[in-house]
């Protein structure tokens, strides 16, 4: 096992990039469902590419899971939790 210099705690490896570098995500610790996606040079720890990913509509979104990215970084797929509301019916009050 080899440690990558400068990598933030909690960063999750998501796959190899086409140039032999690694894609990682850094999840938010609160809603909405968004994550920082970044490609890292594994020798130096330098961030080569970075952006935020998440659903187009953030309303009600919670945690993101199962992030998959293509080697070139153009295609990203993920699942996320969404809760839009609750309805409670009370009778006999």
Contact map, one row per residue, 1 for C-alpha under 8 A:
111000000000000000000000000000000000000000000000000000000000000000000000000000000000000000000
111100000000000000000000000000000000000000000000000000000000000000000000000000000000000000000
111110000000000000000000000000000000000000000000000000000000000000000000000000000000000000000
011111100000000000000000000000000000000001111000000000000000000000000000000000000000000000000
001111100000000000000000000000000000000001111000000000000000000000000000000000000000000000000
000111110000000000000000000000000000000000001100000000000000000000000000000000000000000000000
000111111010000000000000000000000000000000001000000000000000000000000000000000000000000000000
000001111110000000000000000000000000000000000000000000000000000000000000000000000000000000000
000000111110000000000000000000000000000000000000000000000000000000000000000000000000000000000
000000011111000000000000011000000000000000000000000000000000000000000000000000000000000000000
000000111111100000000001111000000000000000000000000000000000000000000000000000000000000000000
000000000111110000000001110000000000000000000000000000000000000000000000000000000000000000000
000000000011111000000111100000000000000000000000000000000000000000000000000000000000000000000
000000000001111100000111100000000000000000000000000000000000000000111000000000000000000000000
000000000000111110000111000000000000000000000000000000000000000000011110000000000000000000000
000000000000011111011110000000000000000000000000000000000000000000000010000000000000000000000
000000000000001111111110000000000000001000000000000000000000000000000111100000000000000000000
000000000000000111111000000000000000000000000000000000000000000000000011000000000000000000000
000000000000000011111000000000000000000000000000000000000000000000000000000000000000000000000
000000000000000111111100000000000000000000000000000000000000000000000000000000000000000000000
000000000000000111111110000000000000001111000000000000000000000000000000000000000000000000000
000000000000111110011111000000000000001111000000000000000000000000000000000000000000000000000
000000000000111110001111100000000000111100000000000000000000000000001000000000000000000000000
000000000011111000000111110000000000111100000000000000000000000000000000000000000000000000000
000000000011110000000011111000000011110000000000000000000000000000000000000000000000000000000
000000000111000000000001111100000011100000000000000000000000000000000000000000000000000000000
000000000110000000000000111110000111000000000000000000000000000100000000000000000000000000000
000000000000000000000000011111101111000000000000000000000000000000000000000000000000000000000
000000000000000000000000001111100000000000000000000000000000000000000000000000000000000000000
000000000000000000000000000111111000000000000000000000000000011000000000000000000000000000000
000000000000000000000000000111111100000000000000000000000000111000000000000000000000000000000
000000000000000000000000000001111100000000000000000000000111111000000000000000000000000000000
000000000000000000000000000101111110000000000000000001100100111100000000000000011000000000000
000000000000000000000000001100111111000000000000000111100000001100000000000000000000000000000
000000000000000000000000111100001111100000000000000111000000000100000000000000000000000000000
000000000000000000000000111100000111110000000000011110000000000000000000000000000000000000000
000000000000000000000011110000000011111000000000011110000000000000000000000000000000000000000
000000000000000000000011100000000001111100000011111000000000000000000000000000000000000000000
000000000000000010001111000000000000111110000011110000000000000000000000000000000000000000000
000000000000000000001111000000000000011111001111100000000000000000000000000000000000000000000
000000000000000000001100000000000000001111111111000000000000000000000000000000000000000000000
000110000000000000001100000000000000000111111100000000000000000000000000000000000000000000000
000110000000000000000000000000000000000011111000000000000000000000000000000000000000000000000
000110000000000000000000000000000000000011111100000000000000000000000000000000000000000000000
000111100000000000000000000000000000000111111110000000000000000000000000000000000000000000000
000001000000000000000000000000000000000111011111000000000000000000000000000000000000000000000
000000000000000000000000000000000000011110001111110000000000000000000000000000000000000000000
000000000000000000000000000000000000011110000111110000000000000000000000000000000000000000000
000000000000000000000000000000000000011100000011111000000000000000000000000000000000000000000
000000000000000000000000000000000001111000000011111100000000000000000000000000000000000000000
000000000000000000000000000000000001110000000000111110000000000000000000000000000000000000000
000000000000000000000000000000000111100000000000011111000000000000000000000000000000000000000
000000000000000000000000000000000111100000000000001111100000000000000000000000000000000000000
000000000000000000000000000000001110000000000000000111110100000100000000000000000000000000000
000000000000000000000000000000001100000000000000000011111100000000000000000000000000000000000
000000000000000000000000000000000000000000000000000001111100000000000000000000000000000000000
000000000000000000000000000000000000000000000000000000111110000000000000000000000000000000000
000000000000000000000000000000011000000000000000000001111111100000000000000000000000000000000
000000000000000000000000000000010000000000000000000000001111100000000000000000000101000000000
000000000000000000000000000000010000000000000000000000000111110000000000000000000111100000000
000000000000000000000000000000111000000000000000000000000111111000000000000000011110000000000
000000000000000000000000000001111000000000000000000000000001111100000000000000011110000000000
000000000000000000000000000001111100000000000000000000000000111110000000000000011000000000000
000000000000000000000000001000001110000000000000000001000000011111100000000001111000000000000
000000000000000000000000000000000000000000000000000000000000001111100000000001110000000000000
000000000000000000000000000000000000000000000000000000000000000111110000000011100000000000000
000000000000010000000000000000000000000000000000000000000000000111111000000111100000000000000
000000000000011000000000000000000000000000000000000000000000000001111100000111000000000000000
000000000000011000000010000000000000000000000000000000000000000000111110111110000000000000000
000000000000001010000000000000000000000000000000000000000000000000011111111100000000000000000
000000000000001111000000000000000000000000000000000000000000000000001111110000000000000000000
000000000000000011000000000000000000000000000000000000000000000000000111111000000000000000000
000000000000000010000000000000000000000000000000000000000000000000001111111100000000000000000
000000000000000000000000000000000000000000000000000000000000000000001111111100000000000000000
000000000000000000000000000000000000000000000000000000000000000000001101111110000000000000000
000000000000000000000000000000000000000000000000000000000000000000111100111111000000000000000
000000000000000000000000000000000000000000000000000000000000000001111000001111100000000000000
000000000000000000000000000000000000000000000000000000000000000111110000000111110000000000000
000000000000000000000000000000000000000000000000000000000000000111100000000011111000000000000
000000000000000000000000000000001000000000000000000000000000111110000000000001111100000000000
000000000000000000000000000000001000000000000000000000000000111100000000000000111110000000000
000000000000000000000000000000000000000000000000000000000011110000000000000000011111000000000
000000000000000000000000000000000000000000000000000000000001110000000000000000001111100000000
000000000000000000000000000000000000000000000000000000000011000000000000000000000111110000000
000000000000000000000000000000000000000000000000000000000001000000000000000000000011111000000
000000000000000000000000000000000000000000000000000000000000000000000000000000000001111100000
000000000000000000000000000000000000000000000000000000000000000000000000000000000000111110000
000000000000000000000000000000000000000000000000000000000000000000000000000000000000011111000
000000000000000000000000000000000000000000000000000000000000000000000000000000000000001111100
000000000000000000000000000000000000000000000000000000000000000000000000000000000000000111111
000000000000000000000000000000000000000000000000000000000000000000000000000000000000000011111
000000000000000000000000000000000000000000000000000000000000000000000000000000000000000001111
000000000000000000000000000000000000000000000000000000000000000000000000000000000000000001111
